Amino acid sequence: MSPLAELLLTLAVLGMAVKLLLLNFWRAFLFLFPTSVRLLPEAPAEAMELPPELAPLAGQLRGLGFVPLGRHLEKPRFQQGTRSYDFAHPGERAFATLHFSPGTGPRFYLLTPLAPEGFVLTAGYQRPTFEVPGRYRSGGIADASAERLLQAHRERLQGLSPGEHFTWDARLQAGQAWYRGPGQREIRRQNLQGLLWTVVALAIVAGLFLGGGRSA
C-alpha cells in the first residue's frame, strides 16, 4: 500500500473512532457514574408551559386529579439534558412526569417514593420489570392511557407503604434519590452498549498510535 493510501486509511479509521467517542463517551461516563445526573428545577407550576405534543397526556392526568408542580431538567454530564414536566396526586400517593424527545415522542411515568425508602415506578412505555422485595418495583405498559397506568400503579403499590410528601421539592428529592439508589442498575443496563463502544473507540485510537510508533 502506498504511503498516501495508508495515510488516508489511517485518517478514515481515526475519524470513525472519534465519531464513536463523541456519540458514546457520555453514555460510558453515565454507566460508570450514574449519580452524576442532576435534577435542576427550571419553572414552577404557574410558569410551566407544556409542549403541544404533551398536552393530550397532561389533559388525561388533570382529568384524573393530578395537579401541575413544575418543570425540571434531568441533566447527565456532557449532555443538554431532558426537560420533564411534573404533576402530583397526593390522594393517589403518586407523582406523574411527562417528557418528550424527537426520538421517542411523548412519554410519561408514575413514581411513588416508599417509606422509609424505595420506589414504585410504572411507565407508559415498554420497560423491563424489576423488583427488590419491599423496596422497589418497576415496569411499563406500552401505549397505556393515564387511567390504565394509574390502575396498574395502584396494583403495584399493594402491600407497600407510600411516603407522605408530594410537593415539587419532594419530587426533585425523590428523583435524585432514584439515581443514587435503585436507578443505578437500570441506568447501567441502558448504557452498557455506550461503554462498550467507547472501549472499542479507545482501542482503535491506541492501536493506530502504537502501530504508527512501531512502523516508524
N, C-alpha and C positions, 0 to 999 in steps of 0.2 A: 504493500500500500504506500502510495506517495506521501511525503510529509504533509502536503496541503490537505489531502483526503483524510489523513489521520487527525489533523488539527480540527477539521470540520466535524468529524465524527465525535471527537472529544468534546467540542463545544455543544453539539447537539445533546449528547448524554448529560453533560453538566447542566444544560438548560432544563432538561426533563427532571433532573434531581432537584434543582432549585424550585421548580414548579410544584413538585411533590411536597417539598418542605413548606412552601407558602400555604398550600392547601391544608396541610395536616399537622403542622407543628403545634398550633393552638389546641388541637384535639389531644395530642400527646401530652401536652402540659396539663390539660384538664384531667386526663387519665391519671397522671401522677399526683396532681394536687386538686382534687375535686372541691376542697374547701376554699379554693381561691375565688370561686364565683361570689359576686357581691349583689345584694338586692338593694337598689338605690331608689328611694321614693322620688317621684317626679311631679305628681299633681294630686291634690286632694279630690274628693268626690265631686265637689262643685265645679272643678276645673277639668274634670276627666272627659275628654272628647273621644268618643269611640270611632274607629274606622268604620266606614259603611259596611264592610264585609262582616263585622262582628255584631251589627245592630240586631239581626234576627235572633241570635243566641242570647244577647242581652235582654231582648224583649221576653223571651221564654223564661229567663231567670227572674225578671221582675214580676212576671205573672205568677211565679211560684212563691213570691215573697222575699226574694233576695234584694238587698239594698246595696248601692254602689259604695265602695270605700275609697278608691283612689287608683292611681296608675303608678306602677313601679317598673324599673329596668333590671332585668337579670343579666349581669354582665360578666362573662368569662374573661380572663386575661387575653389580650391581643385580639379581641372582637368587639364590635359595636354593641352587641347585646340584643335582647328581645324585650320589647315593651309588653307588659302584662297588665290586664285590667281586672281589678279585684272587686268582688262582691261578697256579702256575708248574709247568712240567715241564722241568727242566734237561736231561734226556736228549733231549727233542724241540726244545730251544732255543726255547721259546715261553712267553709269558705268556698267560693267559686272563682276561678281565674280563667279569663279569656286571653288568647293571644293569636296573632296572625303572622304568617310569613308567606312569601310568594311560592316557596317550595312545598309547604304543607297545607296552606289555606287556613280557614278558621278552625281553631281548636279550643277546647275547654276541659277543665277537670275540677273535681271537688276534693277538698282537703279538710280533714278534721284532725287536729292535734289531740293526743290522748293524755290522760293523767295517770301517773306522774310524767311519763314520757312515751313517745311513739306517735305513729300517724296511721290514718286510713286514707288512701288516695284512690279515687275512682275516675278514670279518664274516659272522655267521649271519643276515643280513638283506640286503635289496636295497641295494646301494651302488655308485655308478659306479666303473668300472675306471679306474685311473690308474697310469701308470708313468713314472719317471725312470730310464733305464737304469743299472743298477748301484747305485742309491741308494734307490729307493722303488718298491714295488709295493703297490697296494691294490685291493680289490674285495670283493664279497659274494656269498653264495649264500642266497637266501631260504629260510627254514624248514629250514635244514640241521641235522642232528644234530651232536653234538660230534665223533663219529667221522668223519663225512663232511667236516666243516670242517677237522679236523686233517689229513686226507689231502690236501685242496686246499691247505692251508697248506704242507705238505711240498713239494708240486709248485712252489709259488711261490718257495720258498727255493732251488730248484736253481740252481746256478751262482753263488750269493751266499755271503758269509761272515758267519754269525751271530756276535753278541757272546758273551762268556763268562760274564757275571754275570746270575743270575736270582733275586736276592733281592728283598725288598719295597722296599728303598731303591733298587735298580736299576730297579724298575718305576715308582716315582714319578719318578725322574730321566728315564726314557725318556718318560713321559707329558708332562712339562714340555718336553722337547726336541722332541717331536712338535708341540706348539703353537708353538714358536719356529721350527720348520723346515717340513717338507712339509705339516703340517696347516694352515698358514695359507691355502693355496689352497683346501682343502676347506671350511674354516670360512667363508671369504668367499663361496664359491659357495652354501653353505647359508643364509647370512644376507643375501644381496643384496636379497631381497624386503623384509626388515625395514628396510634402509637406504632403499629407495625409498619405502615407506610413511611413514617418518619425515620424509623430504623433503617429501612431499605434505602431511603434517600441519602442518609448519612453514610451508609456503607458504600454507595456509589461514589459519593464525593471523595471519601477516604481512599477508595480503590483507584480513582483517577489520579489523585495526587501522589500516592505511594507508587503506583505504576509508572508515573512520569518520572519520579525520582530514580527508580531503578534503571529506566531506559536511558536516562542522562548519564 
